[in-house]
Amino acid sequence: MSADPFDTAGLRRRVLAAWADSPARFREDANAEEDLVRGGYRDRLLVELAQNAADAAVRAGVPGRLRLELAADGAGGEVLRAANTGAPLDAAGVQGLATLRASAKRDEPATVGRFGVGFAAVLAVTDSPEVRSTTGGIAFDAGRTRAAVTGTGTLAAEVARRDGAVPVLRLPWPADGAPPEGSATEVVLPLRPGARAAVRAALEELDPGLLLALPGLAGIDVVLDGTVRSLAVRYRDAAAELTDGDRTTTWRLARRDGVLPAGLLADRPVEERDRRAWTLTWAVPLDDDGRPVPLPLPQRVHAPTPSDEPLGLPARLVAPFPLGPDRRHVLPGPVTDALVAEAAAGYTDLLAGLAPDARVLAFVPRVGLAGAELDAALGTAALDRLRATAWLPAAGQDAGRQLPGSAAVLAEPTAGRVAALTGVLPGLLPADWSARGHLPALAALGVRRIGTAEAVEAVRGVTRPAAWWARLYAALDGADREELAALPVPLADGRTAHGPAGVLLPDAGLPVARLGPLGLRLADPDAVAPAAARRLLERLGARPATATAVLADPDVRAAVEGSLDAADEAWDTGGDPAAFAGAVLALVAAAGTAPGQVPWLAELALPDAAGGWAPAGELVLPGSRFAAVLADGALGTLDPALDADPGVLRAVGVLDGFALVTAEDPDDLDVDGAPDWADAVLDRLPTGAPPPAWPPLTAVRDLELVADWPAALPLLAGLPPRAWADVALGGVAVPGYLRWWLGTHPVLGGRRPDRLRHRDAAELRGLYDPADADPALLDLLRPPASLADVLADVDTALDLLDRLGDPRRTVPPAVLRTVHARLAAALDGVDVDPPDRVRVAPDRVVPAGAAVVLDAPWLQPLVGAAIVPAGGAPGPVADLLDLPLAGETVRARVESRPARTLRWADVPGAELAAARLGVASLAGEVAVHEPLRAGGRPVPWWPGHGGPDAVDGTPAALGRALAWRAGAWPLRQALAEAFASPDRAAALAAEDAVAP
């Protein structure tokens, strides 16, 4: 027999007596225990064992430890052993274990157990639980209880009716055995068949977070198959380190405690009315970086051990809420309301104590998503408390915490935008707090959302360094264009543009610091340095500003073109003409502008040597070769004190050589003689041709100002080829302006180049003197090299006509034969004054009244005046020279009679003559006169005019007559030679003589 230190025999006797006296009491106890096992404590085995271990440790004032081991029982079964430290079993404890709802812990407010029914959870796995303690042991056994009850006659029928089921925990028996060394108490649970799998699974899944609900318990060792899994908790300030084997997790804690007012406990069970002290804990795990990790939803309210109350907040709540009879649901009432309010405050403390990380927004209650009445109350209270607490961070270092109602997030947040707007938008949350997934939480808290347009409005008028604006622009890249239309842009001169449209974005090579006098809306370079900032501003209407682009700006051009007037008016606006000129020169230098590339730069006002201001294009670079060739005072001289690069000065039009001007039409060429040149060009076009479209034109200015042509011509020769290029107009290439102007002015030794000839021009010898100049220069000036060159221009053709009448000149015979005919063609349609003297031989001229133009060759012997060679065009030549034709002055007919008349085919030499004419035989007749007379004088031949041709019988006369008849006048000499050689050998020799 075992010792019975807790008088279990007396307990059994009293219980059995009560049951025997009132079988209904037996039924009541059996039903109550069955309800607990199947209801409130059906899955609480390990939790209740851990709770009892924690309470034992609290009573003893030592750190509690619990060892749970699933092992063989030696009889083929398995047993769950739960050994704990702390206070051992005592009589009150035995009384509590063996009664229903008579807890021995009601006077121990620090303990967790409150109801005296938790031990019933062991009946889910065993029929014979045993408690071994250092003070003694007790055992419960369904079989022994059944036997004891059945021995009482009044209860046997009830046991049978219940199929042998009895209330196991009402009858304790003394038990032998002691707890393991180091433990105060051990609960031994021999497992009924089929319970092993559930117990093993519960042990494997035991959550170390259970320790947070049982502060008296420092650790739990779980032993399975000889392997020990240790669960432990260590508290440090507002954190707890939970260890599960070799893995440790830190949990952030927020604890609150207090004492409930006595008036709130009136509706509490009597046994609990003295338990007014309360402590609640919120806990959330942290990751390795110290950031909170939301627990999966739904959670369960721990009161303090897990209940069935759902919790929609992703954290662990441990609070002594009053539970209903099922031990699984919280009872409504004033105590619950009070604890809800405290829990809301604790939840706010928990979130405020976390590191300011956006993950904390996952813990904000979601209105309308509660799983139960208590969950709704907790969520609503927590949200109200969070709205009223300054716990949200503000963007920027050491910005402190703020109320949600004062906080704001960007509607289109990025880290860059938040960083850029920090300090400008009050209450701005860090960027990662604005993610789309956080919007419901932010909305629930009442955090404002700020759109891009509102943000832009907020930055209007703020003063910030350029680098800050650069970060802002880069951050806003990609935002809606319309909302950014009023985005301010700091300008390089200190002003601010109230929108990017039209602002110039300086290129890296732009001399921004010197361009202030230009008054441009030029952005501060530091504000637009990042590529993203430039991209944004360009998208909003700003324009890239390379030096070339700024130079092309219409405002710059207008300012340059008006700079002389502005200088003369002393810059009423307070400007400085020298500063303005320096800005333009710096801009031109940066742009690398070539001379003449930007013509309007010649309007830039620059200081002259006389102390005034003049357009750059009317100033000469002091000391230049160009200045030396000009007439005194023809142009102004640049002030030598102006410190500027000569290349830049040339680019703006300051002259150190002849300047080129360009235009699309001759009317726009502001150079000497431009209209005359245009007329000369048009005169070269075919008569009746439609007005041509002019190509781009290039001319040279200031030619009329030259005083030293020998020095000027080399300068002109060094101009670009386009200055000397011909102009293609209407399919005809004509001299360009420069060649025309020089050709028509006395620039070569005081004589016009078009009045001289090229040294190699044999055709013009005697008529023109040779030009004496460098051959390369002559190639550019192109003095006439042929008669065609002279006749190509009306002016030079007229000059040639005068030269033909000059007795001091001689004309090569080959030229004289056709020169008058070619002149007549060249001057056709030109109103020409007839010359006083005309040329009739290479070295002979006669008064015009003493000459005629031979229009019929047979009349030549009858003409008494000098004959002007007509070159086959007697009519036009007579018109040109205003001379009569020979046919108009000579009236004659054949007066002699023919000695004989022959067929041309019968004339000796006819066969050869036919061959020369390319015909088979000669047709017609010829009359031979001996002599032939007409007009009272002998003549060699006379055309037949429908009848036989008349000749004096000489070969020359035969040749002329036959050539005229055959229309082959150029063959007259060859035909004469044919008639002079009647034999074949002579004919062949004659043929060879005239063959090409």
Secondary structure, DSSP 8 states (H G I E B T S, - for coil): ----TT-HHHHHHHHHHHHHH-HHHHHHHHHHHHHHHHTTTTT-HHHHHHHHHHHHHHHHTS-EEEEEEEEE-SSS-EEEEEEE-SS---HHHHHHHTSSS--TTTT-TT-S--SS-GGGGGGGT-SS-EEEETTEEEE--HHHHHHHHHTSHHHHHHHHHTTT---GGGS-EEE-----TT-SEEEEEE--TT-HHHHHHHHHT--TTHHHH-TTEEEEEEEETTEEEEEEEEEETTEEEEEETTEEEEEEEEEEEEE--GGGGTTS-GGGTT--EEEEEEEEEE-TTS-B----SSEEEESSSEEEEEE-SSSEEE----B-TTSSSB--SHHHHHHHHHHHHHHHHHHHHS-S-GGGGGGS--TT--SSHHHHHHHHHHHHHHHTS--EE-SSTT--EE-GGG-EEESS--HHHHHHHTTTSTTB--GGGG-GGGHHHHHHHT-EEE-HHHHHHHHTT----HHHHHHHHHHHTTS-TGGGTT--EEBTTS-EESSSTT-EEE-TT--GGG-GGGT--BB-GGGG-SHHHHHHHHHTT-EEE-HHHHHT-HHHHHHHHTHHHHHHTT-TTS--HHHHHHHHHHHHHHHT--TTTSGGGGG-EEEBTTSSEEEGGGEE-TT-HHHHHB-TTSSEEB-TT----HHHHHHTT-BSS--EEEESSGGG--STTHHHHHHHHHHTS-TT--------EEEE--GGGBS-HHHHHHHHHTS-HHHH--EEETTEEE--HHHHHHHTS--BTTB-GGGEE-TT-GGGBTTBEE--S-HHHHHHH----SHHHHHTSHHHHHHHHHHHT-TT----HHHHHHHHHHHHHHTTTS-----SEEEEETTEEEEGGGEEE-S-GGGGGG--SEEE--TT-HHHHHHHHT--BHHHH----B-S-EEEEEEGGGSTTHHHHHHHHT-SS--SEEEEESS-EETTEE-SEE--TTS-EEE-S-HHHHHHHHHHHHT-GGGHHHHHHHHT--SHHHHHHHHHHH--
